[in-house]
């Protein structure tokens, strides 16, 4: 049982599948959710970008939708569902938001369940910025203090992967021991 002295903690008893290096490591995904504008109801694309940096870190940026303008990196866990086909990535954000993402390599799809904390969802403008800036990081941490664990906006969507390549692209790298909380 892990120590309860410091949270968050991540535990998986499933060893990282060796295909991580060929399937996921250093993979960069650009994907679009088909959504609608909350004010006009018009169709729009929410573009996300994810760099599968390492077995314990992912880096992302959001370019469309209510969270556009957010750049971040997280401690994450990866699980192979089917080598060469399906991988799951899970993380907890400093805002209290929980993300579970499945990347379908063959179908070029991303399926997500994002449980936004009340603070993150209702104060989306405050959730924008870059974690590397201390003032953004501190503001994001305060968003986790708004509401209770059950006061969440849960978003379950699928996105079309429009581009896959290796490397960081325009995203900024992160050290393996970078503070995520």
N, CA and C of each residue as an Amber inpcrd file, in Angstrom:
protein
   543
   0.8570000  -1.1810000   0.0000000   0.0000000   0.0000000   0.0000000
   0.8970000   1.2360000   0.0000000   0.6360000   2.2160000  -0.8610000
   1.4650000   3.4220000  -0.9140000   1.3090000   4.2680000   0.3450000
   2.3110000   5.0530000   0.6100000   2.2900000   5.9700000   1.7430000
   1.2060000   7.0220000   1.5160000   0.5750000   7.4510000   2.6060000
  -0.4720000   8.4690000   2.4990000   0.0500000   9.8490000   2.8590000
   1.3590000  10.0040000   2.9290000   1.9150000  11.2820000   3.3700000
   1.9010000  12.3580000   2.2990000   1.8790000  11.9840000   1.0470000
   1.9330000  12.9730000  -0.0210000   1.0050000  12.5660000  -1.1540000
   0.1370000  13.4700000  -1.5170000  -0.7900000  13.2270000  -2.6260000
  -0.6020000  14.2860000  -3.6860000  -0.9460000  14.0520000  -4.9200000
  -1.5430000  12.8210000  -5.4240000  -0.5180000  11.7130000  -5.5520000
  -1.0090000  10.4990000  -5.5970000  -0.1750000   9.3260000  -5.8190000
  -0.7480000   8.5350000  -6.9760000   0.1120000   7.8910000  -7.7130000
  -0.2930000   7.0600000  -8.8320000   0.1690000   5.6400000  -8.5560000
  -0.7050000   4.6770000  -8.7520000  -0.3540000   3.2810000  -8.5390000
  -0.8950000   2.4650000  -9.7010000  -0.0400000   1.6580000 -10.2600000
  -0.4870000   0.6470000 -11.2110000   0.3490000  -0.5930000 -10.9590000
  -0.2920000  -1.7280000 -10.9120000   0.4050000  -2.9970000 -10.7340000
   0.6570000  -3.6850000 -12.0610000   0.2630000  -3.0230000 -13.1420000
   0.4670000  -3.5560000 -14.4790000   1.7630000  -2.9960000 -15.0420000
   2.7270000  -3.8560000 -15.3580000   3.9830000  -3.3550000 -15.9220000
   3.7520000  -2.6710000 -17.2680000   4.5610000  -1.6680000 -17.5450000
   4.4710000  -0.9670000 -18.8230000   4.8710000  -1.9350000 -19.9380000
   3.9910000  -2.0720000 -20.9100000   4.2420000  -3.0060000 -22.0040000
   5.4530000  -2.5410000 -22.8080000   6.3150000  -3.4770000 -23.2330000
   7.5260000  -3.0790000 -23.9770000   7.2450000  -2.3570000 -25.2960000
   6.0330000  -2.4790000 -25.8390000   5.7270000  -1.7810000 -27.0850000
   5.5390000  -0.2750000 -26.8680000   5.6200000   0.1820000 -25.6160000
   5.5160000   1.6160000 -25.3520000   6.5090000   2.3920000 -26.2150000
   7.7390000   1.8840000 -26.2990000   8.7810000   2.6100000 -27.0420000
   8.4560000   2.7580000 -28.5270000   7.8150000   1.7780000 -29.1220000
   7.4880000   1.8870000 -30.5490000   6.1050000   2.4790000 -30.7850000
   5.1770000   2.2250000 -29.8720000   3.7940000   2.6920000 -30.0480000
   3.5690000   4.1300000 -29.5920000   4.1970000   4.5130000 -28.4720000
   3.7910000   5.7440000 -27.7900000   4.9120000   6.7500000 -27.5400000
   6.0380000   6.2950000 -27.0330000   7.0980000   7.2400000 -26.6320000
   7.4160000   8.2360000 -27.7380000   7.4020000   9.5160000 -27.3850000
   7.7380000  10.6250000 -28.2850000   6.7280000  10.8240000 -29.4160000
   5.5520000  10.2000000 -29.3080000   4.5050000  10.3900000 -30.3120000
   3.7930000  11.7050000 -30.0360000   3.5290000  12.4260000 -31.0890000
   2.8580000  13.7310000 -31.0000000   1.5440000  13.6220000 -31.7760000
   0.4390000  13.8930000 -31.0890000  -0.8830000  13.8110000 -31.7060000
  -1.5110000  15.1910000 -31.7840000  -2.1050000  15.4870000 -32.9060000
  -2.9510000  16.6710000 -33.0400000  -4.3240000  16.1280000 -33.4030000
  -5.3250000  16.4870000 -32.5950000  -6.6500000  15.9110000 -32.8020000
  -7.7360000  16.9480000 -32.5910000  -8.8650000  16.7250000 -33.2880000
  -9.9990000  17.6480000 -33.2640000 -11.2460000  16.9570000 -32.7440000
 -11.8680000  17.6070000 -31.7780000 -13.1930000  17.1860000 -31.3360000
 -14.2200000  17.9420000 -32.1760000 -15.2450000  17.2570000 -32.6520000
 -16.3650000  17.9150000 -33.3160000 -17.2960000  18.3810000 -32.1950000
 -17.4760000  19.6790000 -32.0650000 -18.2520000  20.2350000 -30.9580000
 -19.1550000  21.3370000 -31.4870000 -19.7240000  22.0730000 -30.5610000
 -20.5250000  23.2220000 -30.9650000 -20.2340000  24.3830000 -30.0340000
 -20.3450000  25.5570000 -30.5770000 -20.1360000  26.7800000 -29.8150000
 -21.2460000  26.8910000 -28.7770000 -20.8710000  27.0680000 -27.5090000
 -21.8710000  27.0970000 -26.4330000 -22.7820000  28.3180000 -26.5000000
 -22.3350000  29.3720000 -27.1500000 -23.1490000  30.5890000 -27.2420000
 -24.0300000  30.6080000 -28.4860000 -23.4880000  30.1590000 -29.6250000
 -24.2410000  30.2480000 -30.8850000 -24.8430000  28.9230000 -31.3220000
 -24.3270000  27.8180000 -30.7870000 -24.7930000  26.5030000 -31.2110000
 -24.2010000  26.0470000 -32.5320000 -23.3830000  26.8890000 -33.1530000
 -22.7650000  26.5590000 -34.4360000 -21.6890000  25.4800000 -34.2490000
 -21.5400000  24.6000000 -35.2430000 -20.4820000  23.5820000 -35.1660000
 -19.1080000  24.2440000 -35.1350000 -18.1970000  23.6400000 -34.3750000
 -16.8100000  24.1070000 -34.3320000 -15.9170000  22.9410000 -33.9640000
 -14.6330000  23.1240000 -34.1980000 -13.6360000  22.1160000 -33.8410000
 -12.8910000  22.5840000 -32.5990000 -12.6840000  21.6600000 -31.6820000
 -11.8330000  21.9260000 -30.5240000 -10.5370000  21.1690000 -30.7680000
  -9.4730000  21.8930000 -31.0760000  -8.1930000  21.2570000 -31.3970000
  -7.3470000  21.1040000 -30.1290000  -6.8330000  19.8970000 -29.9490000
  -5.9420000  19.5650000 -28.8440000  -4.6550000  19.0120000 -29.4310000
  -3.6120000  19.1160000 -28.6550000  -2.2900000  18.6260000 -29.0710000
  -1.6760000  17.9180000 -27.8740000  -1.2170000  16.6900000 -28.0720000
  -0.6420000  15.8910000 -26.9910000   0.6860000  15.3110000 -27.4350000
   1.7070000  15.5300000 -26.6200000   3.0160000  14.9150000 -26.8550000
   3.1950000  13.8440000 -25.7930000   3.3060000  12.6180000 -26.2250000
   3.4790000  11.4790000 -25.3250000   4.9680000  11.4050000 -24.9830000
   5.3590000  12.2190000 -24.0490000   6.7580000  12.5020000 -23.7650000
   7.5370000  11.3030000 -23.2260000   6.9870000  10.6320000 -22.2060000
   7.7210000   9.5510000 -21.5420000   6.7300000   8.6520000 -20.7990000
   7.2050000   7.5960000 -20.1550000   6.2930000   6.7380000 -19.3930000
   5.6060000   7.4390000 -18.2090000   6.1370000   8.5890000 -17.7890000
   5.5510000   9.2720000 -16.6310000   5.1490000  10.7180000 -16.8930000
   5.2940000  11.2020000 -18.1200000   4.9490000  12.5960000 -18.4170000
   4.2920000  12.7150000 -19.7920000   3.2870000  13.5900000 -19.8500000
   2.7170000  14.0000000 -21.1310000   2.7030000  15.5290000 -21.1380000
   2.7270000  16.0920000 -22.3280000   2.7350000  17.5400000 -22.5210000
   1.5970000  17.8350000 -23.4890000   0.8250000  18.8980000 -23.2080000
  -0.2710000  19.2010000 -24.1150000  -0.5390000  20.6920000 -24.2320000
  -1.2750000  21.0270000 -25.2810000  -1.7670000  22.4000000 -25.4890000
  -3.1700000  22.2870000 -26.0520000  -4.0140000  23.2610000 -25.7090000
  -5.3880000  23.2940000 -26.1970000  -5.5440000  24.5400000 -27.0590000
  -6.0100000  24.3330000 -28.2830000  -6.0950000  25.4220000 -29.2560000
  -7.5230000  25.8110000 -29.6280000  -8.5180000  25.0490000 -29.1810000
  -9.9050000  25.3630000 -29.5170000 -10.8390000  24.9850000 -28.3920000
 -12.0170000  25.5920000 -28.3670000 -13.0080000  25.3070000 -27.3440000
 -12.8290000  26.1650000 -26.1080000 -13.5860000  25.8600000 -25.0550000
 -13.5820000  26.7160000 -23.8710000 -12.2530000  26.7380000 -23.1230000
 -11.3870000  25.7640000 -23.3430000 -10.1000000  25.7230000 -22.6390000
  -8.9360000  26.1590000 -23.5350000  -9.2240000  26.6900000 -24.7210000
  -8.1670000  27.1430000 -25.6340000  -7.2750000  28.1430000 -24.9220000
  -5.9670000  27.9790000 -25.1150000  -5.0030000  28.8700000 -24.4780000
  -4.3330000  28.2270000 -23.2740000  -4.5430000  26.9460000 -23.0770000
  -3.9400000  26.2400000 -21.9480000  -2.7780000  25.3870000 -22.4610000
  -1.6080000  25.5360000 -21.8200000  -0.4290000  24.7180000 -22.1150000
   0.0010000  24.0700000 -20.8160000   0.2440000  22.7670000 -20.8530000
   0.4880000  22.0780000 -19.5990000   1.3080000  20.8180000 -19.8190000
   1.7870000  20.2710000 -18.7170000   2.4320000  18.9690000 -18.6800000
   1.9560000  18.2900000 -17.4130000   1.8940000  16.9700000 -17.4350000
   1.3590000  16.2460000 -16.2900000   2.1250000  14.9670000 -16.0200000
   2.0900000  14.5490000 -14.7590000   2.4690000  13.1930000 -14.4030000
   1.3350000  12.3110000 -14.8850000   1.6680000  11.2250000 -15.5500000
   0.6170000  10.3680000 -16.0900000   1.0160000   8.9080000 -15.9590000
   0.0440000   8.0520000 -16.1870000   0.2990000   6.6130000 -16.2820000
  -0.2000000   6.1490000 -17.6400000   0.5150000   5.2020000 -18.2020000
   0.1560000   4.6210000 -19.4910000  -0.1680000   3.1510000 -19.2930000
  -1.1910000   2.6750000 -19.9960000  -1.5290000   1.2660000 -19.9750000
  -1.7740000   0.7980000 -21.4060000  -1.1430000  -0.2940000 -21.7500000
  -1.3640000  -0.8830000 -23.0630000  -2.6200000  -1.7340000 -22.9880000
  -3.5580000  -1.4510000 -23.8520000  -4.7700000  -2.2650000 -23.9470000
  -4.5370000  -3.3740000 -24.9680000  -3.9880000  -3.0020000 -26.1230000
  -3.6310000  -3.9400000 -27.1800000  -2.4150000  -3.3770000 -27.8950000
  -1.2510000  -4.0450000 -27.8300000  -0.0390000  -3.5230000 -28.4700000
  -0.2650000  -3.1740000 -29.9360000   0.2630000  -2.0170000 -30.3270000
   0.1490000  -1.5800000 -31.7110000  -1.2220000  -1.0500000 -32.0810000
  -2.1580000  -1.0430000 -31.1030000  -3.5310000  -0.6250000 -31.4130000
  -4.1140000   0.3750000 -30.4160000  -4.1470000  -0.0020000 -29.1330000
  -4.8470000   0.8220000 -28.1330000  -3.9970000   1.0690000 -26.9000000
  -3.9300000   2.3520000 -26.5060000  -3.2210000   2.7530000 -25.2940000
  -4.0890000   3.7210000 -24.5010000  -3.9890000   3.6170000 -23.1840000
  -4.7070000   4.5290000 -22.3000000  -3.7010000   5.3510000 -21.5020000
  -4.0120000   6.6450000 -21.3700000  -3.2040000   7.5640000 -20.5670000
  -4.1380000   8.2370000 -19.5570000  -3.7220000   8.2720000 -18.2930000
  -4.5370000   8.8590000 -17.2300000  -3.7150000   9.8700000 -16.4520000
  -4.3700000  10.9700000 -16.0590000  -3.6890000  11.9370000 -15.2090000
  -4.6770000  12.7380000 -14.3860000  -4.1430000  13.3840000 -13.3620000
  -4.8840000  14.2890000 -12.4950000  -4.2160000  15.6420000 -12.6070000
  -5.0130000  16.6720000 -12.8250000  -4.4710000  18.0230000 -12.9810000
  -4.4470000  18.7710000 -11.6480000  -3.5970000  19.7640000 -11.5790000
  -3.5040000  20.6090000 -10.3820000  -4.8060000  21.3610000 -10.1120000
  -5.6670000  21.4580000 -11.1150000  -6.9730000  22.1020000 -10.9500000
  -7.9870000  21.1530000 -10.3080000  -7.6290000  19.8830000 -10.1580000
  -8.5400000  18.8770000  -9.6530000  -9.2340000  18.0950000 -10.7560000
  -8.9740000  18.4400000 -12.0030000  -9.5860000  17.7640000 -13.1400000
  -8.9110000  16.4100000 -13.3770000  -9.7190000  15.4060000 -13.6760000
  -9.2440000  14.0480000 -13.9450000  -9.4180000  13.7710000 -15.4370000
  -8.3670000  13.2180000 -16.0610000  -8.4190000  12.9170000 -17.4870000
  -8.0690000  11.4510000 -17.7150000  -8.8760000  10.7930000 -18.5310000
  -8.5750000   9.4540000 -19.0120000  -8.7270000   9.4900000 -20.5240000
  -7.6640000   9.1270000 -21.2250000  -7.6030000   9.2480000 -22.6760000
  -7.1850000   7.9110000 -23.2700000  -7.9110000   7.4640000 -24.2890000
  -7.5330000   6.2510000 -25.0110000  -7.1760000   6.6450000 -26.4450000
  -5.9820000   6.2370000 -26.8560000  -5.5120000   6.5040000 -28.2130000
  -5.6350000   5.2170000 -29.0190000  -6.4560000   5.2740000 -30.0610000
  -6.6480000   4.1580000 -30.9780000  -5.7490000   4.4150000 -32.1820000
  -4.6360000   3.7280000 -32.2110000  -3.6180000   3.9370000 -33.2400000
  -4.1690000   3.6110000 -34.6250000  -4.8060000   2.4770000 -34.7680000
  -5.2840000   2.0280000 -36.0880000  -6.4210000   2.8900000 -36.6300000
  -7.3560000   3.2830000 -35.7790000  -8.5060000   4.0850000 -36.2200000
  -8.2370000   5.5890000 -36.1820000  -7.0660000   5.9770000 -35.6670000
  -6.6880000   7.3990000 -35.5520000  -7.7800000   8.1900000 -34.8110000
  -8.1100000   7.6890000 -33.5970000  -9.1290000   8.3220000 -32.7600000
  -8.6080000   8.4470000 -31.3430000  -9.0850000   9.4840000 -30.6880000
  -8.8260000   9.6850000 -29.2700000 -10.1880000   9.6950000 -28.5840000
 -10.3330000   8.9010000 -27.5440000 -11.5520000   8.8580000 -26.7480000
 -11.1940000   9.3270000 -25.3460000 -11.9190000  10.3020000 -24.8490000
 -11.5820000  10.8530000 -23.5370000 -12.7790000  10.8990000 -22.6090000
 -12.4520000  10.8500000 -21.3330000 -13.3750000  11.1610000 -20.2580000
 -12.6230000  12.1990000 -19.4300000 -13.1630000  13.3990000 -19.3970000
 -12.5430000  14.4730000 -18.6230000 -13.5470000  14.9050000 -17.5630000
 -13.1630000  14.7600000 -16.3030000 -14.0210000  15.1630000 -15.1910000
 -13.4640000  16.4820000 -14.6550000 -13.9600000  17.5820000 -15.2470000
 -13.4910000  18.9050000 -14.8540000 -13.9200000  19.2220000 -13.4350000
 -13.0020000  19.7430000 -12.6470000 -13.4030000  20.2580000 -11.3390000
 -14.3170000  21.4540000 -11.5770000 -15.1290000  21.7610000 -10.6030000
 -16.0460000  22.8930000 -10.7420000 -15.2630000  24.1770000 -11.0260000
 -14.1520000  24.3850000 -10.3040000 -13.3410000  25.5790000 -10.5120000
 -12.7630000  25.6550000 -11.9130000 -12.2820000  24.5260000 -12.4220000
 -11.6820000  24.4970000 -13.7600000 -12.7420000  24.8030000 -14.8210000
 -13.9280000  24.1790000 -14.7020000 -14.9540000  24.3620000 -15.7240000
 -15.5830000  25.7490000 -15.6510000 -15.9660000  26.1890000 -14.4570000
 -16.6870000  27.4590000 -14.3290000 -15.7840000  28.6830000 -14.4600000
 -14.5060000  28.4960000 -14.2510000 -13.5670000  29.6050000 -14.3550000
 -12.5220000  29.2850000 -15.4200000 -13.0110000  28.9280000 -16.6000000
 -12.1180000  28.4710000 -17.6670000 -11.0990000  29.5320000 -18.0750000
 -11.4480000  30.7930000 -17.9800000 -10.4730000  31.8440000 -18.3220000
  -9.2820000  31.7990000 -17.3690000  -9.5490000  31.5070000 -16.1010000
  -8.4640000  31.4170000 -15.1140000  -7.6390000  30.1460000 -15.2940000
  -8.1730000  29.1600000 -16.0080000  -7.4700000  27.9040000 -16.2390000
  -6.5450000  27.9760000 -17.4520000  -6.4970000  29.1260000 -18.0900000
  -5.6370000  29.2870000 -19.2660000  -4.2630000  29.7930000 -18.8460000
  -3.3050000  29.5700000 -19.7270000  -1.9380000  30.0050000 -19.4630000
  -0.9740000  28.8510000 -19.6510000   0.1510000  28.9080000 -18.9470000
   1.2040000  27.8990000 -19.0610000   1.7240000  27.5910000 -17.6690000
   1.7150000  26.3220000 -17.3110000   2.1500000  25.8930000 -15.9850000
   3.5740000  26.3560000 -15.6720000   4.3840000  26.5680000 -16.6730000
   5.7620000  26.9890000 -16.4440000   5.8470000  28.4030000 -15.8570000
   4.7530000  29.1770000 -15.9640000   4.6970000  30.5040000 -15.3350000
   4.1130000  30.3420000 -13.9400000   4.8700000  30.7410000 -12.9520000
   4.4890000  30.5240000 -11.5530000   3.0950000  31.0590000 -11.2420000
   2.7580000  32.2430000 -11.7490000   1.4480000  32.8320000 -11.4370000
   0.3070000  32.0010000 -12.0280000   0.5080000  31.4010000 -13.2130000
  -0.5120000  30.5330000 -13.7960000  -0.6520000  29.2580000 -12.9620000
   0.4760000  28.6630000 -12.6040000   0.4810000  27.4250000 -11.8250000
  -0.2420000  27.6310000 -10.4890000   0.0630000  28.6960000  -9.7970000
  -0.5780000  28.9690000  -8.5020000  -2.0790000  29.2170000  -8.6640000
  -2.4610000  29.9400000  -9.7010000  -3.8790000  30.2160000  -9.9390000
  -4.6170000  28.9090000 -10.2270000  -4.0100000  28.0170000 -11.0040000
  -4.6270000  26.7340000 -11.3230000  -4.8250000  25.9050000 -10.0680000
  -3.8430000  25.9040000  -9.1910000  -3.9680000  25.1410000  -7.9370000
  -5.1680000  25.6180000  -7.1290000  -5.4040000  26.9110000  -7.1260000
  -6.5530000  27.4520000  -6.3700000  -7.8880000  27.0100000  -6.9650000
  -7.9320000  26.7430000  -8.2690000  -9.1680000  26.2810000  -8.9010000
  -9.6270000  24.9430000  -8.3290000  -8.7020000  24.1290000  -7.8770000
  -9.0430000  22.8280000  -7.2920000  -9.7920000  22.9810000  -5.9710000
  -9.6940000  24.1340000  -5.3420000 -10.3380000  24.3540000  -4.0450000
 -11.8020000  24.7610000  -4.1740000 -12.2770000  24.9670000  -5.3960000
 -13.6610000  25.3980000  -5.6240000 -14.5430000  24.1680000  -5.7950000
 -15.5760000  24.0590000  -4.9970000 -16.5180000  22.9510000  -5.1020000
 -16.0640000  21.7340000  -4.3150000 -16.8220000  20.6460000  -4.4930000
 -16.5210000  19.3760000  -3.8290000 -16.0760000  18.3640000  -4.8730000
 -15.6950000  17.1870000  -4.4140000 -15.2510000  16.1320000  -5.3370000
 -16.3390000  15.7310000  -6.3240000 -17.6010000  15.8680000  -5.9320000
 -18.6870000  15.4470000  -6.8160000 -19.2160000  16.5710000  -7.6970000
 -18.8030000  17.7910000  -7.4530000 -19.2380000  18.9140000  -8.2880000
 -18.3000000  19.0100000  -9.4910000 -18.6290000  18.2460000 -10.5070000
 -17.7840000  18.1490000 -11.6930000 -18.6130000  18.2790000 -12.9500000
 -17.9430000  18.7230000 -13.9980000 -18.5260000  18.6960000 -15.3450000
 -17.7960000  17.5740000 -16.0640000 -18.4960000  16.5000000 -16.3830000
 -17.8770000  15.3270000 -16.9980000 -18.1370000  15.3620000 -18.4990000
 -17.0560000  15.4090000 -19.2530000 -17.1140000  15.5000000 -20.7020000
 -16.5600000  14.2040000 -21.2910000 -17.3760000  13.4930000 -22.0410000
 -16.9710000  12.2480000 -22.6960000 -17.1110000  12.4580000 -24.1920000
 -15.9950000  12.4420000 -24.8840000 -16.0080000  12.7500000 -26.3180000
 -14.9940000  11.8970000 -27.0670000 -15.1490000  11.8930000 -28.3860000
 -14.1650000  11.2900000 -29.2670000 -13.6650000  12.3450000 -30.2350000
 -12.4000000  12.2130000 -30.5900000 -11.7760000  13.1630000 -31.5090000
 -11.0920000  12.4060000 -32.6350000 -10.9930000  13.0770000 -33.7510000
 -10.2930000  12.5430000 -34.9160000  -8.8460000  13.0250000 -34.8740000
  -7.9130000  12.0920000 -34.9520000  -6.4940000  12.4410000 -35.0140000
  -6.2120000  12.9370000 -36.4260000  -5.7540000  14.1810000 -36.5400000
  -5.5060000  14.7590000 -37.8610000  -4.0230000  14.7450000 -38.2280000
  -3.1810000  14.5520000 -37.2170000  -1.7460000  14.5040000 -37.5000000
  -1.0470000  13.6920000 -36.4110000  -0.1020000  12.8390000 -36.8280000
   0.7280000  12.0470000 -35.9160000   2.1580000  12.1740000 -36.3910000
   3.0520000  12.5120000 -35.4790000   4.4750000  12.5530000 -35.8150000
   5.2860000  12.3220000 -34.5490000   6.5790000  12.2240000 -34.6850000
   7.4760000  12.0360000 -33.5360000   8.1070000  13.3730000 -33.1920000
   8.2850000  13.5990000 -31.9030000   8.9650000  14.7960000 -31.4410000
   8.0220000  15.8300000 -30.8540000   8.6120000  16.8820000 -30.3540000
   7.8760000  17.8810000 -29.5830000   7.0460000  18.8440000 -30.4140000
   7.3680000  18.9700000 -31.7020000   6.6570000  19.9600000 -32.5080000
   6.8450000  21.3370000 -31.9020000   5.7630000  22.0700000 -31.7130000
   5.8650000  23.4220000 -31.1400000   5.7040000  23.4220000 -29.6200000
   5.5480000  22.2360000 -29.0120000   5.3850000  22.1650000 -27.5630000
   6.7440000  22.2200000 -26.8690000   6.7470000  22.7930000 -25.6900000
   7.9690000  22.9010000 -24.9050000   8.1710000  21.6380000 -24.0860000
   9.3980000  21.1370000 -24.0840000   9.7060000  19.9320000 -23.3260000
   9.6180000  20.1440000 -21.8240000   9.7840000  19.0620000 -21.1000000
   9.7010000  19.0910000 -19.6460000  10.6750000  18.0540000 -19.0890000
  11.2080000  18.3150000 -17.9130000  12.0990000  17.3520000 -17.2660000
  11.2620000  16.2650000 -16.6010000  11.8230000  15.0780000 -16.5320000
  11.1140000  13.9480000 -15.8970000  10.7060000  14.2520000 -14.4700000
  11.4910000  15.0570000 -13.7790000  11.1780000  15.3470000 -12.3700000
  10.4900000  16.7000000 -12.1950000   9.9670000  17.2530000 -13.2770000
   9.2650000  18.5440000 -13.1860000   8.0890000  18.4290000 -12.2270000
   7.9050000  19.4370000 -11.3990000   6.8070000  19.4590000 -10.4400000
   5.4870000  19.5960000 -11.1880000   4.5470000  18.7240000 -10.8840000
   3.2430000  18.7940000 -11.5360000   2.1490000  19.2200000 -10.5680000
   2.4380000  19.2670000  -9.2970000   1.4900000  19.7550000  -8.3140000
   2.2230000  20.7330000  -7.4400000
